[in-house]
Amino acid sequence: MSGALHGVGTDVCDLRRIEQVWQRHGARFARRVLGERELAVFESRRARCEQRAIAYLGTRFAAKEALSKALGLGLRLPMTWQACEILNAADGRPQVHLHGALAAWCTQRGLRLHVSVSDEVHTAVAFALAEAAPPDAP
């Protein structure tokens, strides 16, 4: 991190709760929380192992909650579930990809976002950091 700290956020999610919501609402719940590219990853994981798909859904839910806290917005505009996707880089690191008004909002403020996610049997956790890039940064 090379910029000034804008905000920090964390979230812990009970994967049993995510699974219960998934059982009640199915794909509608996944489409509400996940962006288009995340949804493709979710479906791919679900085809192999439903529990891994639930863990993926839970980590993304937690990451978006943590990011909303780090940004100081909560889940209100321009922060929306689909405006923020957490996708893994080639090396496996989760990366934040922003869209639309949220991307513009962060760009106007010179913010860079970082996120870390982890899961265990019944728990997903995410930690997010928003940093204000130094004025000379690209």
Backbone torsions as a table, in degrees:
resi	resn	phi	psi	omega
1	MET	NA	130.5	-178.8
2	SER	-122.4	-6.3	-179.4
3	GLY	-103.0	-178.2	177.5
4	ALA	-78.0	144.6	179.0
5	LEU	-69.8	124.7	175.5
6	HIS	-94.3	-42.6	-179.7
7	GLY	-174.7	161.0	179.5
8	VAL	-129.1	142.8	176.4
9	GLY	-143.6	150.9	176.2
10	THR	-143.2	154.3	176.9
11	ASP	-151.2	142.7	175.9
12	VAL	-121.2	133.6	-173.6
13	CYS	-128.2	131.7	176.3
14	ASP	-82.5	113.5	-177.0
15	LEU	-66.0	-22.9	175.5
16	ARG	-66.2	-36.4	177.8
17	ARG	-68.0	-42.8	177.0
18	ILE	-59.8	-42.9	179.4
19	GLU	-63.7	-39.4	178.1
20	GLN	-63.0	-42.8	178.3
21	VAL	-66.0	-40.4	176.8
22	TRP	-59.6	-43.3	-179.7
23	GLN	-63.6	-36.8	179.9
24	ARG	-76.8	-41.4	-170.6
25	HIS	-114.3	-13.8	176.4
26	GLY	54.8	-136.3	-173.9
27	ALA	-58.8	-29.2	179.1
28	ARG	-59.5	-41.2	178.3
29	PHE	-66.1	-46.2	179.9
30	ALA	-60.9	-42.5	179.7
31	ARG	-66.6	-28.0	178.7
32	ARG	-72.4	-38.4	-174.3
33	VAL	-89.6	-37.4	-171.6
34	LEU	-99.2	144.7	171.7
35	GLY	-77.6	175.4	-175.1
36	GLU	-57.2	-48.2	-178.6
37	ARG	-71.6	-36.2	176.5
38	GLU	-63.6	-40.0	-179.7
39	LEU	-60.8	-38.0	177.7
40	ALA	-64.0	-41.4	177.4
41	VAL	-64.9	-45.4	179.4
42	PHE	-56.3	-48.7	-178.6
43	GLU	-64.3	-38.0	177.6
44	SER	-63.2	-44.4	178.3
45	ARG	-67.6	-38.8	-179.6
46	ARG	-63.7	-34.4	178.2
47	ALA	-64.9	-28.2	-179.9
48	ARG	-92.2	-41.7	-174.8
49	CYS	-162.3	112.9	-176.1
50	GLU	-59.5	-36.7	-178.8
51	GLN	-64.8	-37.9	177.4
52	ARG	-67.4	-34.4	177.2
53	ALA	-66.2	-42.0	178.4
54	ILE	-63.4	-41.7	178.0
55	ALA	-62.7	-40.8	177.8
56	TYR	-61.8	-47.3	179.0
57	LEU	-60.0	-42.6	179.4
58	GLY	-65.5	-41.1	179.7
59	THR	-67.3	-36.3	179.1
60	ARG	-70.9	-39.1	175.7
61	PHE	-58.7	-50.2	-179.2
62	ALA	-63.1	-40.6	-178.6
63	ALA	-63.7	-41.9	-179.6
64	LYS	-68.7	-37.0	174.4
65	GLU	-62.8	-45.6	-179.7
66	ALA	-63.5	-42.3	178.8
67	LEU	-64.5	-39.7	179.3
68	SER	-61.8	-34.0	177.6
69	LYS	-72.5	-43.1	-180.0
70	ALA	-62.8	-34.7	178.6
71	LEU	-77.8	-18.0	-178.3
72	GLY	79.6	16.8	-177.9
73	LEU	-99.8	-26.2	-166.5
74	GLY	64.1	-163.3	179.5
75	LEU	-95.2	64.1	174.5
76	ARG	-134.3	158.0	-173.5
77	LEU	-52.8	139.4	8.7
78	PRO	-87.1	5.2	179.6
79	MET	-77.2	119.0	172.9
80	THR	-133.5	162.8	-179.3
81	TRP	-57.8	-46.5	-174.9
82	GLN	-80.9	-17.1	-179.6
83	ALA	-73.8	-9.1	-175.8
84	CYS	-132.6	117.5	176.5
85	GLU	-116.5	142.8	176.7
86	ILE	-112.4	108.2	-176.7
87	LEU	-122.8	146.3	-178.7
88	ASN	-81.6	135.8	172.8
89	ALA	-71.3	171.9	179.9
90	ALA	-56.8	-31.8	-179.9
91	ASP	-86.0	2.2	177.1
92	GLY	97.9	-14.2	179.7
93	ARG	-65.6	134.9	174.9
94	PRO	-72.6	135.5	178.7
95	GLN	-124.9	147.0	-179.9
96	VAL	-91.5	127.8	175.5
97	HIS	-121.1	120.7	-176.9
98	LEU	-105.3	153.7	-179.7
99	HIS	-133.5	156.5	169.9
100	GLY	57.0	-137.6	-174.5
101	ALA	-61.9	-33.4	179.3
102	LEU	-68.0	-40.9	176.8
103	ALA	-60.6	-44.8	179.7
104	ALA	-63.7	-42.8	-179.6
105	TRP	-59.5	-45.5	-179.8
106	CYS	-69.1	-39.3	178.3
107	THR	-62.3	-43.8	179.3
108	GLN	-59.0	-30.8	-178.4
109	ARG	-96.9	0.3	179.5
110	GLY	64.9	35.5	-175.8
111	LEU	-90.9	140.3	170.1
112	ARG	-114.8	138.7	-176.8
113	LEU	-115.7	140.9	178.8
114	HIS	-131.9	143.3	-179.1
115	VAL	-144.2	147.6	173.6
116	SER	-132.0	136.9	179.6
117	VAL	-130.0	152.9	176.8
118	SER	-154.3	154.7	176.1
119	ASP	-144.4	152.4	173.2
120	GLU	-126.7	-170.0	-173.4
121	VAL	-51.2	-49.7	-175.5
122	HIS	-118.5	7.1	-171.9
123	THR	-138.0	139.4	169.2
124	ALA	-120.8	143.3	179.7
125	VAL	-136.6	147.3	176.7
126	ALA	-140.2	146.5	177.1
127	PHE	-128.6	131.9	-178.3
128	ALA	-129.8	147.9	179.4
129	LEU	-133.2	132.8	173.5
130	ALA	-114.8	125.3	178.0
131	GLU	-120.6	143.2	174.7
132	ALA	-87.1	117.9	-178.1
133	ALA	-64.0	145.0	175.7
134	PRO	-61.1	152.1	-174.9
135	PRO	-55.3	-30.3	-177.7
136	ASP	-90.0	1.6	-178.4
137	ALA	-76.2	148.8	178.7
138	PRO	-70.9	NA	NA
